[in-house]
Amino acid sequence: MRVLVAPDKFAGTLSAVEAAEAVAAGWRGARPDDELDLAPMSDGGPGFVDVLHEALGGELLAVTVRGPHGAPTPATVLLADATAYVESAQACGLHLTEKKGPEEATSYGVGELVAAAVDAGAATVVLGLGGSGTTDGGAGMLAALGATADVPLDAGAAGLAGVGTVDVAAARARVAGVRLVAASDVDNPLTGLFGAAKTFGPQKGIPDERLPAVDGLLEEYAATLDRRVALEKGAGAAGGLGYAALVLGATREPGIGLVVEAVGLAERARRADLVITGEGAFDFSSRAGKVPHGVAGVAEQALRPCVVLAGAVLVGSREMRALGIESAYSLVDLVGEQRAFAEPAAALAELAARTARTWSR
């Protein structure tokens, strides 16, 4: 039997590459004669560069950038032919802020990564958006590329208080002649009820009582710069980095779709008998451009069944079927929450072995 293994990361425990290897180890232990094809996936968030490097090869350019609270932070730019791939989470990810000082966290390092990609000669720069610990509307990124204002753009959302003018001419000149692509897994606008602050602020550590104020800061910023772009789909991605990218002329593409194409997933699914995907929490947000939904869509087009292995499964069978998933299995249900976090690779391998005994011929 031929099995395509195409998981996302298990946030906080396993990268997508590690998750794919764990699934393969468990599956081979139970069904050693099956043929496994490993295709680690990403939707643009953490692991984006690693997944594409695994699939495309290319050269990794090491860069040190300013982290969300100013500390020097190592990051990489992937150069593959004339395209550079940049991962915003490497420069301002939630793992770098640990939910501390969320209103002061800056996306400045993302702009430094984009600048490094441009300086390396890339004709196209693909910016993976997701997993950020910032909610500064991408102001820091614009500052790193040369934008100026009457308030500090590199001091997080808090620094935007009282903003009256923002000049992005120098930032646009810095990326002139380069095609920018914002790879995003969310459709949210920059501001409002479904905007960057009110939707994603709590998971970054912004207290509920501060959400209206932070949203108001982003409203002021957008009114000064470009209110129309703030309403576009994806402007609220990665704390508003999507907005900054769009202001610079970027086109937006779903991150999962970009990775699906890059790794040739459709053709690989047609060669398989079964498709396995997974992520840390398989829940209702999985519908919004997340890896399991994207992989399931590819499997459906190939007329192949798709099964999810997840840290936790938080949707019922009816919702699962609506997402194109045949079955979903939970690590927490199998081994308990403590072991799922303490020994994630071993636990995932065990879950994969059980799944193999059910699904492999």
GIPEVEN-V522411 format. One record per backbone hydrogen bond with DSSP energy under -1.0 kcal/mol. NH is the residue of the N-H (numbers start at 0). CO is the residue of the C=O. E is the energy in kcal/mol with one decimal. If there is no record, write none. Layout:
nh=(NH,NH)
co=(CO,CO)
e=(E,E)
//
This chain:
nh=(2,3,4,5,7,9,12,13,18,19,20,21,22,23,24,25,26,27,28,29,30,33,34,36,38,40,47,50,51,52,53,54,55,56,58,60,62,64,66,69,72,74,76,77,78,79,82,83,84,85,87,89,90,91,92,93,95,97,99,103,105,109,110,111,112,113,114,115,116,117,118,119,120,121,122,123,124,125,126,127,128,132,136,138,141,142,143,144,145,146,147,149,157,159,160,162,166,171,172,173,174,177,178,180,181,182,183,189,194,195,198,199,200,203,204,205,209,210,213,214,215,216,217,218,219,220,221,222,223,224,225,229,230,231,234,235,236,241,242,243,244,245,246,247,248,249,250,252,254,257,258,259,260,261,262,264,267,268,269,270,272,273,274,275,276,281,282,285,286,287,288,293,294,295,296,297,298,299,300,301,302,303,306,307,308,309,310,311,313,319,320,321,322,323,324,325,328,330,331,333,334,335,339,340,341,342,346,347,348,349,350,351,352,353,354,355,356,358,359)
co=(34,273,36,275,277,13,9,9,14,15,16,17,18,19,20,21,22,23,24,25,26,30,0,2,4,6,44,46,47,48,49,50,51,52,78,76,74,72,70,66,64,62,60,84,58,82,79,123,77,125,127,86,87,87,88,130,92,93,96,100,67,106,106,107,108,109,110,111,112,113,114,115,117,116,81,81,178,83,180,85,182,91,238,135,137,138,139,140,142,141,166,164,102,156,157,159,147,167,168,169,170,174,122,124,250,126,252,229,191,189,194,195,196,200,201,200,206,207,209,210,211,212,213,214,215,216,217,218,219,220,221,225,227,228,231,187,233,236,234,239,240,241,242,243,245,244,179,181,183,253,254,255,256,257,258,259,263,264,265,266,1,1,304,3,306,311,280,282,283,284,286,289,290,291,292,293,294,295,296,297,299,298,274,326,276,328,278,279,281,315,316,317,318,320,319,305,307,309,310,329,330,331,335,336,337,338,342,343,344,345,346,347,348,349,350,351,352,354,355)
e=(-3.0,-2.7,-3.0,-3.7,-2.9,-2.8,-2.7,-2.3,-2.7,-2.4,-2.0,-2.2,-2.5,-2.3,-2.4,-2.2,-2.6,-2.7,-1.6,-1.3,-3.2,-1.6,-2.8,-2.6,-3.4,-3.0,-1.8,-2.7,-2.0,-2.6,-2.2,-1.6,-3.5,-2.0,-2.8,-3.3,-2.9,-3.0,-2.7,-2.0,-3.0,-2.8,-2.1,-2.3,-3.3,-3.0,-2.1,-3.0,-2.7,-3.0,-2.5,-1.3,-1.2,-2.2,-1.7,-2.6,-1.8,-2.5,-2.3,-1.3,-2.0,-1.3,-1.1,-1.6,-1.9,-2.3,-2.6,-2.2,-2.1,-2.3,-2.7,-1.4,-1.7,-1.8,-2.5,-1.7,-2.9,-3.3,-3.4,-3.7,-3.0,-3.6,-2.4,-1.8,-2.2,-2.3,-2.3,-1.2,-1.5,-2.8,-2.2,-1.5,-3.1,-1.6,-1.3,-2.1,-3.4,-2.6,-2.2,-1.8,-1.1,-2.0,-2.7,-2.5,-3.3,-2.5,-1.8,-3.0,-1.9,-1.9,-2.2,-1.5,-1.9,-1.4,-1.4,-2.2,-1.7,-1.0,-2.4,-2.6,-2.1,-1.9,-2.0,-2.0,-2.3,-2.2,-2.6,-2.5,-1.7,-1.9,-1.1,-1.1,-1.4,-1.6,-2.0,-3.1,-1.5,-2.0,-1.8,-1.8,-2.4,-2.4,-2.5,-1.4,-1.6,-2.4,-2.2,-2.4,-1.2,-2.0,-2.1,-2.8,-2.0,-2.3,-2.5,-2.4,-1.8,-2.6,-1.8,-1.1,-3.2,-1.4,-2.4,-3.5,-2.6,-2.9,-1.0,-1.9,-1.6,-1.6,-1.5,-2.2,-3.2,-2.6,-1.9,-1.7,-2.6,-2.6,-2.0,-1.6,-1.3,-2.9,-2.5,-2.5,-2.3,-2.7,-1.4,-1.4,-3.1,-2.4,-2.3,-1.7,-1.2,-1.6,-2.4,-2.8,-2.5,-2.7,-2.4,-1.3,-3.0,-1.6,-2.0,-1.6,-2.2,-3.0,-2.6,-2.5,-2.3,-2.1,-2.2,-2.5,-2.2,-1.9,-2.3,-2.5,-1.8,-2.8,-2.5)
//
